[in-house]
Each structure stands twice: as structure tokens, then as C-alpha cells.
Amino acid sequence: MIRRCSLASIVATLAWWSPMAAGAGPESRPADDQKPPVASRAVPKIPAWRFASTKYQVPLIELYTSEESASSPPVERLLANLPRDGFGFDKVVPISYHVSHWAHLGWTDRFATEEFKKRQQFFVEANELPGPTAPQMFLNGQETSDRGNTLYMTLQDIGRRPPPIHLSLRVTLRQNGRRVEVIGLVDRSKIPGPNRDPSIVQVVVFETGLSSMVSSGENKGKTLEHVNVVRALAPERPMNPSDDLMHFGVEAPIEASWNRDRLGVAAFVMIVHDASIIQATGGLLDPAKAEMIDED
């Protein structure tokens, strides 16, 4: 279960983003003669990653997929090939939710949850579609059947648009990698006017490099490869229309079955009235790219 981070963690993160704001400037340092020197004590280090939206809009792809459907693997390969074709997380954030629509036939998907199924139904209704299916892909909250070069051209077009907001994350692994903590900042100070559409911000934890030997459904007997599979979905955090800045934090336990070296985190902002996604950011928690910081 994902839960909110403590206020202390958010304050500590703001200090990490901006040391001067935390009173770390020279004027805040005590004089040498104010107190006697004390023996220093080693501060535990934890891995941390920073992700931030670029100076352009970063689109979000949400794929609803199922191990039960023979049509799903080709679309999952499309997501897997995005980095190879020049679309890394700085240009698009692709995540996949597993759903199960044929349980009455005895078909199962080990990554599917009712929560993801309800989320898919929400976007189906927002798009006024006849019903959910798998695979089904939404780009910035709108259903799309674009594939290949057509999809790439659409992503490039979105990636040229000025950002409606900026979204920044700090992600840390705590308790020896048993818990992930996400602290975020939404900045929409550049949006003119006081009347802004009500919005929410949401965070997901995903895992890539997964595979399954499928025992039922149309893919029975096949080994399927999966990328960026959503493992945990945080509750929505509402944003006040008048706020320029919003700080938020969530945390989630890392289950023993997850490979923490293949985990990732993504966050996105959605306009409530039409379910459109206006900004996204995120990436993989690559151990080789972690910054070791002092534990808060």
C-alpha cells in the first residue's frame, strides 16, 4: 500500500533541493568560537534519484494489457522499443497496467488487479468508449490506436509544446531497500491567471524486465516479456486551482518478490474534468545512476 510521506521528509527534501533555503548559506554558520568542536559521527547514506520534466511537455503512455490476450504482446514490444528508437524517459513516460477481463473463463494474469481495472474503466468512460479491452492504450489520457512511426510523430509533436507545468521528483530507497519514498514538487507559477482547472497529481511504482510462462488464455504455453509494469498506484492528490506550488510525498513498501534494481517511479498531473494528462516525469532507479545522500 502506498501512503503519504511525513512532513519532516518533505522539509528535508526541500533542503536537499535548495540548501540556501534551508539556512545552509555562510551567514547561517556559527562562528568557530561559539561552541567547542564535537566529534563527528558518520551519517548513514541512502541511494537517491532525481527526475524532472523538461522545458517541454512530456507525454504519458498508459497501456492496459493482459497476458490473456494474444494482441497484447506486440503492443508491449512497442513500449519496450521506445528507448531504442530515441524516446527515453525525458521524451515520454510509458507505463503498463495489467488487467483481467476473462477471469470467468479461468484465464489469469498474475500482475492484474481490480484497482487497475477500475482505472481503465474511468478512462473508458472519460473517452466515451463502448467498453474496456486489452490491449488498450491511452496517450495523455486519450485513447490512441497510433503505432510505429505514426505514434512517434505524435510524441515528437507533443514534445515540442511548452510545458503547462513543471514536475520534479526525488526518490529514495530506505530501510535497506525495503521502502521507496517519493517527494515531489509541482510548479505551475508560469500559468497565467488565477482560474486554473482543478487537477490531481499521482505517483506509480513500476518494475521492468519481467517475464511469465502463461498457463491460460490465448497465450497459453508462451513466455511473455513485460516492461514498466505498474506495481503500486498512489492515491490521487488534489491541487488547489489558486496554488502556484504544491509539495507532495508518498511512500510504499517494496515487496520481496520485486527486483529493486529494476524498479522505476513515475508521476503525472491530470486535469480532472476531462482526464487529460498535462505533464509527466519519471525513470528507472538504476543503481549505477544513484546519488548517495545522507539519510534524513
PLY file of the C-alpha trace (Angstrom):
ply
format ascii 1.0
element vertex 296
property float x
property float y
property float z
element edge 295
property int vertex1
property int vertex2
end_header
0.00 0.00 0.00
1.28 3.46 -0.87
0.93 6.08 1.83
1.87 9.72 2.28
5.34 10.74 3.41
5.87 12.61 6.64
6.12 16.39 6.70
9.66 16.04 8.05
10.68 14.10 4.94
9.25 16.77 2.65
11.03 19.54 4.55
14.29 17.61 4.42
13.88 17.13 0.67
13.30 20.83 0.11
16.57 21.44 1.92
18.24 18.91 -0.38
16.84 20.67 -3.46
17.82 24.13 -2.18
20.47 24.25 0.58
20.29 28.04 0.84
16.55 27.82 1.54
17.33 25.55 4.47
19.70 28.05 6.05
22.84 26.40 4.73
24.41 29.62 3.49
27.53 31.08 5.04
25.54 33.55 7.10
23.86 30.70 8.97
27.07 29.03 10.10
28.10 29.60 13.72
31.44 31.21 14.46
34.23 28.85 15.45
34.28 30.22 18.99
30.56 29.86 19.63
30.78 26.27 20.75
33.52 23.72 21.23
34.18 21.21 18.46
32.45 17.88 18.80
33.42 14.55 17.37
31.75 13.91 14.05
29.55 10.88 13.64
29.09 9.03 10.38
25.69 9.69 8.83
24.09 6.71 7.06
23.87 7.06 3.28
20.93 6.06 1.10
20.55 5.99 -2.70
18.56 8.79 -4.33
17.45 9.75 -7.82
16.10 12.98 -9.26
13.62 13.21 -12.12
12.16 16.37 -13.63
10.06 17.35 -16.61
11.97 19.12 -19.35
11.44 22.58 -20.79
8.78 20.95 -22.98
5.74 18.81 -22.29
6.48 15.16 -21.54
3.66 12.81 -22.62
2.40 9.82 -20.65
1.54 6.48 -22.26
-0.70 4.18 -20.21
-1.08 0.74 -21.73
-3.73 -1.62 -20.38
-2.50 -5.07 -21.25
-3.24 -8.68 -20.38
-1.35 -11.93 -20.51
-4.65 -13.47 -21.57
-4.77 -11.59 -24.89
-2.78 -12.58 -27.98
-2.96 -8.96 -29.17
-1.13 -7.59 -26.13
2.49 -8.78 -26.67
3.05 -6.75 -29.90
1.93 -3.55 -28.19
4.13 -4.28 -25.18
7.07 -4.67 -27.55
6.24 -1.22 -28.88
6.76 0.20 -25.39
9.93 -1.84 -24.95
11.37 -0.41 -28.18
10.75 3.25 -27.34
14.23 3.86 -25.81
15.91 2.10 -28.75
14.10 4.44 -31.14
15.14 7.59 -29.30
12.24 8.00 -26.88
13.70 7.77 -23.39
12.01 8.93 -20.21
12.99 12.51 -20.99
10.69 12.35 -24.03
7.89 10.01 -22.94
6.87 8.14 -19.78
5.45 4.71 -20.75
3.82 2.50 -18.11
1.63 -0.60 -18.33
-1.25 -1.75 -16.15
-2.21 -5.41 -16.27
-5.92 -6.16 -16.30
-8.00 -9.32 -16.45
-11.30 -9.31 -18.35
-11.74 -13.06 -18.88
-11.47 -14.47 -15.38
-14.83 -16.18 -15.92
-13.05 -18.43 -18.45
-10.39 -19.38 -15.93
-7.78 -17.11 -17.56
-5.47 -15.28 -15.18
-2.80 -12.58 -15.24
-0.52 -12.55 -12.21
0.04 -8.78 -12.39
-3.62 -7.77 -12.79
-5.55 -6.03 -10.01
-9.09 -4.78 -9.61
-7.67 -1.31 -8.93
-6.11 -1.20 -12.41
-9.32 -2.48 -13.95
-11.27 0.34 -12.30
-8.73 2.88 -13.53
-9.13 1.61 -17.08
-12.91 1.90 -16.77
-12.50 5.51 -15.66
-10.60 6.40 -18.84
-13.04 4.41 -20.97
-15.91 6.47 -19.61
-13.97 9.74 -19.90
-13.34 8.94 -23.58
-16.95 7.78 -24.08
-15.79 4.40 -25.39
-18.01 1.31 -25.67
-16.00 -0.62 -23.10
-12.60 -1.70 -21.83
-10.47 -4.24 -23.65
-6.85 -5.35 -23.80
-4.66 -4.09 -25.20
-5.91 -0.54 -24.89
-3.56 2.44 -24.92
-4.10 5.99 -23.71
-1.79 8.87 -24.59
-2.14 11.77 -22.16
-5.49 10.36 -21.10
-6.92 9.98 -24.62
-7.31 6.58 -26.31
-4.98 6.12 -29.25
-4.52 3.45 -31.89
-1.32 5.08 -33.19
1.56 2.68 -33.63
5.04 2.81 -35.14
6.03 5.99 -36.98
2.57 7.50 -36.53
2.94 7.27 -32.75
6.49 8.61 -32.90
5.36 11.65 -34.87
2.65 12.31 -32.29
5.16 12.03 -29.44
7.51 14.42 -31.20
4.69 16.92 -31.69
3.72 16.82 -28.01
7.39 17.11 -27.05
7.66 20.47 -28.82
4.91 22.07 -26.76
5.81 24.45 -23.92
5.22 22.83 -20.54
1.97 23.84 -18.83
3.66 22.95 -15.52
6.96 21.67 -14.17
7.13 18.45 -12.19
10.11 17.36 -10.09
10.73 14.23 -8.01
13.23 12.98 -5.51
13.15 9.22 -4.98
14.98 7.39 -2.20
15.25 3.78 -1.11
15.10 3.32 2.63
15.23 0.51 5.18
17.92 -1.28 3.15
15.81 -1.15 0.03
12.57 -2.30 1.62
10.75 1.01 1.16
10.61 3.62 -1.60
9.92 7.24 -0.75
8.89 9.86 -3.31
8.91 13.58 -2.63
7.59 15.81 -5.40
7.12 19.42 -6.38
4.57 20.76 -8.88
5.28 24.26 -10.15
2.65 25.99 -12.25
3.64 29.55 -11.46
4.05 30.24 -15.18
0.36 29.59 -15.91
-1.33 33.00 -16.31
-4.45 33.95 -14.44
-5.94 32.77 -11.14
-8.57 30.49 -12.67
-6.98 27.14 -13.41
-8.62 23.79 -13.98
-8.77 21.59 -10.87
-6.02 18.98 -11.15
-4.60 15.96 -9.35
-1.08 14.57 -9.14
-0.43 10.84 -8.89
2.60 8.57 -8.46
3.21 4.98 -9.57
5.95 2.50 -8.80
6.71 0.16 -11.68
9.02 -2.76 -12.44
10.57 -3.65 -15.77
12.25 -6.75 -17.17
9.52 -9.13 -16.01
8.52 -12.39 -17.69
5.82 -15.01 -17.26
5.15 -18.51 -18.51
1.45 -18.18 -19.31
-0.75 -21.12 -18.31
-4.13 -19.99 -19.68
-5.78 -17.76 -22.24
-4.79 -17.07 -25.82
-1.06 -17.05 -24.92
-1.13 -20.40 -23.13
2.28 -22.08 -23.16
4.17 -18.91 -24.18
6.74 -16.97 -22.19
5.87 -13.27 -22.29
8.19 -10.34 -21.57
6.83 -7.25 -19.81
8.15 -3.70 -19.37
7.30 -0.94 -16.90
4.61 -2.94 -15.13
2.82 -0.83 -12.52
3.21 -2.44 -9.12
1.71 0.27 -6.91
-0.57 3.21 -7.62
-0.69 6.09 -5.14
-3.94 7.79 -4.21
-4.73 10.97 -6.11
-3.55 14.22 -4.54
-5.78 17.20 -5.39
-4.25 20.56 -6.29
-5.92 23.84 -5.38
-6.55 25.91 -8.52
-5.03 29.00 -6.91
-1.75 27.35 -5.77
1.41 28.08 -7.72
3.42 25.38 -5.92
2.44 22.04 -4.46
4.71 19.75 -2.47
3.67 16.14 -2.02
5.10 12.91 -0.73
4.23 9.24 -0.82
5.93 6.06 0.27
5.42 2.37 -0.43
6.87 -0.91 0.80
8.90 -2.88 -1.73
7.65 -6.44 -1.77
10.16 -9.26 -1.54
9.16 -10.55 -5.00
10.10 -7.26 -6.68
13.56 -6.74 -8.16
14.57 -3.40 -6.67
17.33 -2.98 -9.29
14.60 -2.89 -11.96
12.14 -0.58 -10.26
11.08 2.81 -11.51
8.90 5.69 -10.43
6.65 7.97 -12.47
4.42 10.90 -11.61
1.89 12.81 -13.66
-0.63 15.62 -13.40
-4.18 15.17 -14.69
-6.93 17.73 -15.35
-9.99 16.46 -13.51
-12.84 17.45 -15.83
-11.55 15.71 -18.98
-8.96 13.24 -17.61
-6.21 14.76 -19.75
-2.60 14.35 -18.63
-0.66 17.61 -18.93
2.77 16.66 -17.61
4.74 13.57 -16.62
8.18 12.63 -15.38
9.98 9.60 -14.03
12.51 6.94 -14.77
14.25 3.77 -13.65
16.01 3.52 -10.28
19.23 2.40 -11.92
21.73 1.56 -9.14
24.58 2.81 -11.32
22.95 6.26 -11.53
22.05 6.66 -7.85
23.36 9.56 -5.81
24.29 8.60 -2.25
22.88 11.15 0.17
22.64 11.48 3.92
19.63 9.75 5.38
17.13 12.34 6.63
0 1
1 2
2 3
3 4
4 5
5 6
6 7
7 8
8 9
9 10
10 11
11 12
12 13
13 14
14 15
15 16
16 17
17 18
18 19
19 20
20 21
21 22
22 23
23 24
24 25
25 26
26 27
27 28
28 29
29 30
30 31
31 32
32 33
33 34
34 35
35 36
36 37
37 38
38 39
39 40
40 41
41 42
42 43
43 44
44 45
45 46
46 47
47 48
48 49
49 50
50 51
51 52
52 53
53 54
54 55
55 56
56 57
57 58
58 59
59 60
60 61
61 62
62 63
63 64
64 65
65 66
66 67
67 68
68 69
69 70
70 71
71 72
72 73
73 74
74 75
75 76
76 77
77 78
78 79
79 80
80 81
81 82
82 83
83 84
84 85
85 86
86 87
87 88
88 89
89 90
90 91
91 92
92 93
93 94
94 95
95 96
96 97
97 98
98 99
99 100
100 101
101 102
102 103
103 104
104 105
105 106
106 107
107 108
108 109
109 110
110 111
111 112
112 113
113 114
114 115
115 116
116 117
117 118
118 119
119 120
120 121
121 122
122 123
123 124
124 125
125 126
126 127
127 128
128 129
129 130
130 131
131 132
132 133
133 134
134 135
135 136
136 137
137 138
138 139
139 140
140 141
141 142
142 143
143 144
144 145
145 146
146 147
147 148
148 149
149 150
150 151
151 152
152 153
153 154
154 155
155 156
156 157
157 158
158 159
159 160
160 161
161 162
162 163
163 164
164 165
165 166
166 167
167 168
168 169
169 170
170 171
171 172
172 173
173 174
174 175
175 176
176 177
177 178
178 179
179 180
180 181
181 182
182 183
183 184
184 185
185 186
186 187
187 188
188 189
189 190
190 191
191 192
192 193
193 194
194 195
195 196
196 197
197 198
198 199
199 200
200 201
201 202
202 203
203 204
204 205
205 206
206 207
207 208
208 209
209 210
210 211
211 212
212 213
213 214
214 215
215 216
216 217
217 218
218 219
219 220
220 221
221 222
222 223
223 224
224 225
225 226
226 227
227 228
228 229
229 230
230 231
231 232
232 233
233 234
234 235
235 236
236 237
237 238
238 239
239 240
240 241
241 242
242 243
243 244
244 245
245 246
246 247
247 248
248 249
249 250
250 251
251 252
252 253
253 254
254 255
255 256
256 257
257 258
258 259
259 260
260 261
261 262
262 263
263 264
264 265
265 266
266 267
267 268
268 269
269 270
270 271
271 272
272 273
273 274
274 275
275 276
276 277
277 278
278 279
279 280
280 281
281 282
282 283
283 284
284 285
285 286
286 287
287 288
288 289
289 290
290 291
291 292
292 293
293 294
294 295
